[in-house]
Amino acid sequence: MVKLNDKARLSSIVEEIGILRRAENTHIIQLLDAFESNDHYYLITEYAPNKDLLSFINERSKLSEWSAAWLIKQILEALQYLHGTLNVVHWYFLY
């Protein structure tokens, strides 16, 4: 749920929704639906039983070398898909 009162963030969310609608990759969560009310956007995604990546990592005191390599491989495959197939460059900025 995202409040619609932040115009810069709203633009970013609308762009992210467009990318998620086009993305069809096992390493990128699937967007099932998106809708808005008077003051919020709601994104309905597939169920993620292992939570988000940060929670997954934080719940463990440390990752084995194999687990870290497995996660990095999946992240790189998702980035390769975004760059190569959708022509999207993923970047992060603080609000």
NUSEMI-177882 format. One line per field, with one value per residue (C-alpha): residue in three letters; x negated, y, z. Coordinates in Angstrom, 2 decimals, m for minus. Layout:
<mivos>
residuo = c(ala; ...)
xx = c(X; ...)
yy = c(Y; ...)
zz = c(Z; ...)
</mivos>
This chain:
<mivos>
residuo = c(met; val; lys; leu; asn; asp; lys; ala; arg; leu; ser; ser; ile; val; glu; glu; ile; gly; ile; leu; arg; arg; ala; glu; asn; thr; his; ile; ile; gln; leu; leu; asp; ala; phe; glu; ser; asn; asp; his; tyr; tyr; leu; ile; thr; glu; tyr; ala; pro; asn; lys; asp; leu; leu; ser; phe; ile; asn; glu; arg; ser; lys; leu; ser; glu; trp; ser; ala; ala; trp; leu; ile; lys; gln; ile; leu; glu; ala; leu; gln; tyr; leu; his; gly; thr; leu; asn; val; val; his; trp; tyr; phe; leu; tyr)
xx = c(0.00; m1.45; 0.00; 0.65; m0.42; m4.11; m4.26; m7.90; m7.34; m4.03; m5.78; m8.30; m5.54; m3.63; m6.81; m7.51; m3.96; m4.54; m7.78; m6.23; m3.30; m5.75; m8.13; m7.83; m10.79; m11.00; m13.30; m10.97; m7.77; m4.69; m2.27; 1.25; 3.17; 2.80; 5.48; 5.87; 8.28; 8.58; 5.31; 3.49; 2.14; 2.57; 0.30; 1.40; m1.55; m2.04; m2.53; m6.16; m6.49; m10.13; m9.39; m11.54; m15.28; m16.28; m14.06; m15.40; m18.99; m18.28; m16.62; m19.90; m22.96; m25.08; m24.80; m26.98; m29.15; m26.87; m23.70; m25.23; m26.34; m22.86; m21.20; m23.66; m23.13; m19.37; m19.78; m22.14; m19.73; m16.91; m19.08; m20.14; m16.46; m15.59; m18.49; m18.41; m14.72; m12.86; m15.64; m15.29; m18.13; m17.41; m18.65; m17.84; m17.60; m16.61; m13.49)
yy = c(0.00; 3.37; 6.76; 8.97; 12.25; 11.96; 12.87; 11.81; 8.45; 8.03; 8.39; 5.77; 3.39; 3.77; 2.98; m0.04; m1.33; m1.14; m3.10; m5.74; m6.17; m7.00; m9.15; m12.90; m14.39; m16.92; m14.61; m11.59; m11.61; m11.70; m8.78; m10.19; m6.93; m3.26; m0.73; 2.61; 4.22; 7.94; 8.02; 4.66; 2.24; m1.45; m4.06; m7.68; m10.03; m13.75; m15.35; m15.27; m17.92; m17.05; m13.33; m10.69; m11.10; m8.78; m10.63; m13.97; m12.83; m11.09; m14.20; m16.06; m15.12; m15.84; m17.49; m20.32; m19.68; m21.97; m20.11; m16.73; m17.92; m19.36; m16.03; m13.97; m16.23; m15.67; m11.90; m11.78; m13.87; m11.45; m8.46; m10.10; m10.61; m7.00; m5.59; m7.97; m8.73; m5.73; m3.19; m1.94; m0.72; m1.35; 1.30; 2.29; 5.70; 6.95; 9.06)
zz = c(0.00; m1.02; m0.11; m3.11; m1.49; m2.49; m6.20; m6.75; m5.12; m6.95; m10.31; m9.27; m8.13; m11.39; m13.33; m11.09; m11.68; m15.43; m15.13; m12.88; m15.28; m18.09; m16.02; m16.42; m14.58; m11.76; m9.77; m9.90; m7.87; m10.07; m9.92; m9.98; m9.81; m8.96; m8.18; m6.49; m4.08; m3.41; m1.50; m1.90; m4.49; m3.73; m5.29; m5.20; m5.71; m5.67; m2.27; m1.13; 1.61; 2.30; 2.72; 1.06; 0.58; 3.42; 5.92; 4.68; 5.26; 8.60; 10.05; 9.73; 11.73; 8.66; 5.27; 4.13; 1.09; m0.93; 0.18; m0.59; m4.03; m4.68; m3.79; m5.83; m8.83; m8.65; m8.29; m11.28; m13.37; m12.51; m13.40; m16.66; m17.51; m16.64; m18.66; m21.59; m22.07; m20.65; m21.28; m17.70; m15.52; m11.84; m9.46; m5.92; m4.36; m0.93; m0.55)
</mivos>
